[in-house]
């Protein structure tokens, strides 16, 4: 499946070694990228049992959730990456 990257959000996630190895092996055997496998898993996990109307209502309720933020996207990401945040993930 081809994706239009202009309609996607870039994100970062941490995977355990076992999960990464499993996804990498599946990707090699299926010809799919790790990103594609994660997108498919998210869809399977979170879209089951949700009607189109419910999905639309959820999207509408989330629309504009960040419109009152006081910093740019770049500043927000830099703030997240600053300090002890990464080190605290492993505690």
C-alpha positions as CSV (number, residue, x, y, z in Angstrom):
1,X,0.0,0.0,0.0
2,X,1.4,3.4,-0.9
3,X,1.0,6.3,1.6
4,X,0.9,9.9,0.9
5,X,3.4,11.3,3.4
6,X,1.7,14.7,3.3
7,X,-1.2,13.1,5.2
8,X,0.8,11.4,7.8
9,X,2.4,12.4,11.1
10,X,6.0,11.5,11.8
11,X,6.5,9.9,15.2
12,X,9.1,8.1,17.2
13,X,8.6,5.0,19.4
14,X,10.7,2.7,21.5
15,X,10.5,-1.0,20.9
16,X,12.0,-3.7,23.0
17,X,14.7,-5.9,21.4
18,X,12.2,-8.8,21.1
19,X,9.5,-6.7,19.4
20,X,12.1,-5.1,17.1
21,X,13.5,-8.5,16.1
22,X,10.0,-9.9,15.5
23,X,9.0,-7.0,13.3
24,X,12.2,-7.0,11.4
25,X,11.9,-10.7,10.6
26,X,8.2,-10.3,9.5
27,X,9.3,-7.4,7.4
28,X,12.0,-9.4,5.6
29,X,9.6,-12.3,4.9
30,X,6.7,-10.1,3.8
31,X,8.6,-7.3,2.1
32,X,7.0,-4.7,4.4
33,X,8.7,-1.9,6.2
34,X,8.7,-1.7,10.0
35,X,6.5,1.4,9.7
36,X,4.0,-0.4,7.6
37,X,3.8,-3.3,10.1
38,X,3.3,-0.8,13.0
39,X,0.5,1.0,11.1
40,X,-1.3,-2.2,10.3
41,X,-1.0,-3.4,13.9
42,X,-2.4,-0.1,15.1
43,X,-5.3,-0.3,12.7
44,X,-6.1,-3.9,13.7
45,X,-5.9,-3.1,17.4
46,X,-7.8,0.2,17.6
47,X,-10.2,0.2,14.7
48,X,-12.0,-3.1,15.5
49,X,-15.6,-2.6,16.4
50,X,-15.6,1.1,15.6
51,X,-18.1,2.3,13.0
52,X,-17.3,5.0,10.5
53,X,-19.6,7.4,12.4
54,X,-17.8,6.7,15.7
55,X,-14.4,7.1,14.1
56,X,-15.5,10.4,12.6
57,X,-16.8,11.6,16.0
58,X,-13.4,10.7,17.6
59,X,-11.5,12.6,15.0
60,X,-13.8,15.6,15.3
61,X,-13.4,15.6,19.1
62,X,-9.6,15.7,18.8
63,X,-9.6,18.4,16.1
64,X,-7.9,21.6,17.4
65,X,-6.7,20.0,20.6
66,X,-3.4,21.8,20.3
67,X,-4.6,25.1,18.9
68,X,-3.9,27.0,22.2
69,X,-0.4,25.8,22.7
70,X,2.2,28.5,23.3
71,X,5.2,27.1,21.5
72,X,6.1,25.9,18.0
73,X,6.2,22.3,17.0
74,X,10.0,22.4,16.9
75,X,10.2,24.0,20.4
76,X,7.8,21.4,21.8
77,X,9.9,18.5,20.4
78,X,13.1,20.1,21.7
79,X,11.6,20.5,25.1
80,X,10.5,16.8,25.2
81,X,14.0,15.7,24.2
82,X,15.8,17.9,26.8
83,X,16.9,16.8,30.2
84,X,16.4,13.5,31.9
85,X,13.3,12.4,30.1
86,X,15.0,9.7,28.0
87,X,17.0,8.3,31.0
88,X,13.8,8.1,33.1
89,X,12.2,5.8,30.6
90,X,14.5,3.0,31.7
91,X,13.9,3.4,35.4
